[in-house]
Amino acid sequence: MLILNWLILAFNHSLSLHSTVTRHKELTR
C-alpha cells in the first residue's frame, strides 16, 4: 500500500511538473 501511495504521489508530481513546463513554454513563446 505504501508503495502504491508513493507511485501515485510521484505520478501526480510528474503531471503537475509537466503541465507547469508546458505552461512556461507557452508563455515564453
Jmol script that loads the backbone (N, CA, C; Angstrom):
load data "model"
ATOM      1  N   MET A   1       0.840  -1.200   0.000  1.00  0.00           N
ATOM      2  CA  MET A   1       0.000   0.000   0.000  1.00  0.00           C
ATOM      3  C   MET A   1       0.881   1.259   0.000  1.00  0.00           C
ATOM      4  N   LEU A   2       1.936   1.240   0.809  1.00  0.00           N
ATOM      5  CA  LEU A   2       2.807   2.414   0.855  1.00  0.00           C
ATOM      6  C   LEU A   2       3.446   2.664  -0.502  1.00  0.00           C
ATOM      7  N   ILE A   3       3.869   1.589  -1.157  1.00  0.00           N
ATOM      8  CA  ILE A   3       4.488   1.736  -2.479  1.00  0.00           C
ATOM      9  C   ILE A   3       3.480   2.305  -3.467  1.00  0.00           C
ATOM     10  N   LEU A   4       2.236   1.841  -3.376  1.00  0.00           N
ATOM     11  CA  LEU A   4       1.198   2.331  -4.286  1.00  0.00           C
ATOM     12  C   LEU A   4       0.966   3.820  -4.064  1.00  0.00           C
ATOM     13  N   ASN A   5       0.893   4.221  -2.798  1.00  0.00           N
ATOM     14  CA  ASN A   5       0.701   5.647  -2.496  1.00  0.00           C
ATOM     15  C   ASN A   5       1.875   6.472  -3.011  1.00  0.00           C
ATOM     16  N   TRP A   6       3.092   5.944  -2.873  1.00  0.00           N
ATOM     17  CA  TRP A   6       4.278   6.664  -3.340  1.00  0.00           C
ATOM     18  C   TRP A   6       4.250   6.823  -4.855  1.00  0.00           C
ATOM     19  N   LEU A   7       3.806   5.757  -5.544  1.00  0.00           N
ATOM     20  CA  LEU A   7       3.722   5.826  -7.004  1.00  0.00           C
ATOM     21  C   LEU A   7       2.702   6.873  -7.428  1.00  0.00           C
ATOM     22  N   ILE A   8       1.566   6.912  -6.748  1.00  0.00           N
ATOM     23  CA  ILE A   8       0.533   7.897  -7.084  1.00  0.00           C
ATOM     24  C   ILE A   8       1.056   9.314  -6.841  1.00  0.00           C
ATOM     25  N   LEU A   9       1.774   9.504  -5.744  1.00  0.00           N
ATOM     26  CA  LEU A   9       2.327  10.825  -5.450  1.00  0.00           C
ATOM     27  C   LEU A   9       3.342  11.227  -6.516  1.00  0.00           C
ATOM     28  N   ALA A  10       4.207  10.302  -6.887  1.00  0.00           N
ATOM     29  CA  ALA A  10       5.216  10.599  -7.903  1.00  0.00           C
ATOM     30  C   ALA A  10       4.549  10.892  -9.246  1.00  0.00           C
ATOM     31  N   PHE A  11       3.488  10.144  -9.568  1.00  0.00           N
ATOM     32  CA  PHE A  11       2.775  10.352 -10.832  1.00  0.00           C
ATOM     33  C   PHE A  11       2.128  11.730 -10.853  1.00  0.00           C
ATOM     34  N   ASN A  12       1.479  12.091  -9.753  1.00  0.00           N
ATOM     35  CA  ASN A  12       0.837  13.407  -9.673  1.00  0.00           C
ATOM     36  C   ASN A  12       1.883  14.518  -9.757  1.00  0.00           C
ATOM     37  N   HIS A  13       3.027  14.310  -9.128  1.00  0.00           N
ATOM     38  CA  HIS A  13       4.087  15.317  -9.148  1.00  0.00           C
ATOM     39  C   HIS A  13       4.617  15.507 -10.564  1.00  0.00           C
ATOM     40  N   SER A  14       4.825  14.400 -11.288  1.00  0.00           N
ATOM     41  CA  SER A  14       5.334  14.497 -12.657  1.00  0.00           C
ATOM     42  C   SER A  14       4.306  15.162 -13.562  1.00  0.00           C
ATOM     43  N   LEU A  15       3.017  14.890 -13.305  1.00  0.00           N
ATOM     44  CA  LEU A  15       1.964  15.512 -14.114  1.00  0.00           C
ATOM     45  C   LEU A  15       1.949  17.016 -13.888  1.00  0.00           C
ATOM     46  N   SER A  16       2.007  17.437 -12.633  1.00  0.00           N
ATOM     47  CA  SER A  16       1.979  18.874 -12.334  1.00  0.00           C
ATOM     48  C   SER A  16       3.238  19.547 -12.886  1.00  0.00           C
ATOM     49  N   LEU A  17       4.377  18.862 -12.788  1.00  0.00           N
ATOM     50  CA  LEU A  17       5.620  19.420 -13.307  1.00  0.00           C
ATOM     51  C   LEU A  17       5.532  19.578 -14.817  1.00  0.00           C
ATOM     52  N   HIS A  18       4.989  18.571 -15.505  1.00  0.00           N
ATOM     53  CA  HIS A  18       4.856  18.619 -16.962  1.00  0.00           C
ATOM     54  C   HIS A  18       3.935  19.762 -17.378  1.00  0.00           C
ATOM     55  N   SER A  19       2.821  19.910 -16.673  1.00  0.00           N
ATOM     56  CA  SER A  19       1.870  20.978 -17.017  1.00  0.00           C
ATOM     57  C   SER A  19       2.505  22.346 -16.778  1.00  0.00           C
ATOM     58  N   THR A  20       3.319  22.452 -15.720  1.00  0.00           N
ATOM     59  CA  THR A  20       3.983  23.726 -15.432  1.00  0.00           C
ATOM     60  C   THR A  20       4.986  24.060 -16.527  1.00  0.00           C
ATOM     61  N   VAL A  21       5.744  23.063 -16.974  1.00  0.00           N
ATOM     62  CA  VAL A  21       6.731  23.286 -18.037  1.00  0.00           C
ATOM     63  C   VAL A  21       6.027  23.680 -19.326  1.00  0.00           C
ATOM     64  N   THR A  22       4.916  23.005 -19.634  1.00  0.00           N
ATOM     65  CA  THR A  22       4.171  23.322 -20.853  1.00  0.00           C
ATOM     66  C   THR A  22       3.641  24.745 -20.789  1.00  0.00           C
ATOM     67  N   ARG A  23       3.106  25.123 -19.638  1.00  0.00           N
ATOM     68  CA  ARG A  23       2.572  26.475 -19.487  1.00  0.00           C
ATOM     69  C   ARG A  23       3.700  27.498 -19.624  1.00  0.00           C
ATOM     70  N   HIS A  24       4.871  27.195 -19.074  1.00  0.00           N
ATOM     71  CA  HIS A  24       6.002  28.115 -19.154  1.00  0.00           C
ATOM     72  C   HIS A  24       6.450  28.274 -20.604  1.00  0.00           C
ATOM     73  N   LYS A  25       6.476  27.174 -21.360  1.00  0.00           N
ATOM     74  CA  LYS A  25       6.873  27.245 -22.767  1.00  0.00           C
ATOM     75  C   LYS A  25       5.890  28.097 -23.556  1.00  0.00           C
ATOM     76  N   GLU A  26       4.597  27.956 -23.265  1.00  0.00           N
ATOM     77  CA  GLU A  26       3.591  28.740 -23.978  1.00  0.00           C
ATOM     78  C   GLU A  26       3.737  30.225 -23.649  1.00  0.00           C
ATOM     79  N   LEU A  27       4.110  30.518 -22.400  1.00  0.00           N
ATOM     80  CA  LEU A  27       4.261  31.919 -22.004  1.00  0.00           C
ATOM     81  C   LEU A  27       5.490  32.543 -22.658  1.00  0.00           C
ATOM     82  N   THR A  28       6.563  31.772 -22.769  1.00  0.00           N
ATOM     83  CA  THR A  28       7.807  32.323 -23.312  1.00  0.00           C
ATOM     84  C   THR A  28       7.802  32.319 -24.833  1.00  0.00           C
ATOM     85  N   ARG A  29       6.853  31.639 -25.454  1.00  0.00           N
ATOM     86  CA  ARG A  29       6.866  31.540 -26.910  1.00  0.00           C
ATOM     87  C   ARG A  29       6.592  32.865 -27.581  1.00  0.00           C
TER      88      ARG A  29
END
end "model"
wireframe off; spacefill off
backbone 0.3
color backbone group
